[in-house]
Amino acid sequence: MPIELLATFAQIAVAFAGLSALALVVVQLAGVRWQAQMTTGFWLLITWSLGAIVFSLLPLLLLQFGVSESVVVSVCSACLGIFVLVVIGSALRRDTRILRLQIGARPPVKTMVVVGSTAILSAVAMLLNSFSVLSGPRAAWYLAGVFELLLFAIVPLAHLLVEVSEKD
């Protein structure tokens, strides 16, 4: 398992977590009125970033305890798949509540569908990878899953920045 790549992913995720605080400050300084769907985006930005940190460092921790690489990939892939499903389920529950109660502006439904379906496919791939069903190097599948967490963190950040730019 490429340890240097996992460490790089963790560093990038820390930067995204820091950007989330900066994005919050920019939104407030721009005078944008905080809306309910922005809370879900901010929550997703933090959750995906922290998830990327955890799942970048988890294999390193397990390898330090002498766990074999195949077991590490299986355990980490299963945990990553479950994590993604839980996050997507929570985000959909939050946005469904916003839609039902008509709180503020409408959440970005098209983005929710695209990112949600991609995340669900990623979660299924991780669960299949944990059982050695997918072809190819299993560690590469896991690295792709962690990289997707970083990509998923970009989407809510972009939405927050679009909210600020539309204000002007």
Long-range contacts (C-beta under 8 A, 24 or more apart in sequence): 1-59, 1-63, 1-69, 1-72, 1-73, 1-139, 1-142, 2-139, 2-143, 3-60, 3-63, 5-143, 6-56, 6-57, 6-59, 6-60, 6-143, 6-146, 7-56, 7-60, 9-52, 9-56, 9-143, 9-146, 9-147, 9-150, 10-52, 10-53, 10-56, 10-57, 12-52, 12-150, 13-49, 13-50, 13-51, 13-52, 13-53, 13-56, 13-149, 13-150, 13-153, 14-49, 14-53, 16-45, 16-48, 16-49, 16-52, 16-150, 16-153, 16-154, 16-157, 17-46, 17-49, 17-50, 17-53, 19-45, 19-157, 20-45, 20-46, 20-49, 20-157, 23-157, 23-160, 23-161, 24-160, 26-160, 26-161, 26-164, 27-160, 27-163, 27-164, 30-164, 30-167, 30-168, 31-167, 32-163, 32-164, 32-167, 35-103, 35-104, 35-105, 35-163, 36-98, 36-103, 36-104, 37-95, 37-98, 37-104, 37-105, 37-106, 37-107, 37-108, 38-159, 38-160, 38-163, 39-94, 40-91, 40-94, 40-95, 40-98, 40-107, 40-156, 41-156, 41-159, 41-160, 42-156, 42-160, 43-91, 43-94, 44-87, 44-91, 44-152, 44-153, 44-155, 44-156, 45-153, 45-156, 45-157, 45-160, 47-87, 48-87, 48-149, 48-150, 48-152, 48-153, 48-156, 49-149, 49-153, 51-80, 51-83, 51-84, 51-87, 51-149, 52-146, 52-149, 52-150, 52-153, 55-79, 55-80, 55-83, 55-145, 55-146, 55-149, 56-146, 59-142, 69-139, 70-138, 73-129, 73-130, 73-138, 73-139, 73-142, 74-129, 74-130, 74-131, 74-132, 74-138, 75-130, 76-142, 77-126, 77-127, 77-129, 77-130, 77-138, 77-141, 77-142, 77-145, 78-126, 78-127, 78-130, 80-123, 80-126, 80-142, 80-145, 80-146, 80-149, 81-122, 81-123, 81-124, 81-125, 81-126, 81-127, 81-129, 81-130, 81-145, 82-123, 82-127, 84-119, 84-120, 84-122, 84-123, 84-126, 84-145, 84-149, 85-120, 85-123, 87-119, 88-116, 88-119, 88-120, 88-123, 91-116, 92-116, 108-159, 111-155, 111-159, 115-152, 115-155, 118-148, 119-148, 119-152, 122-148
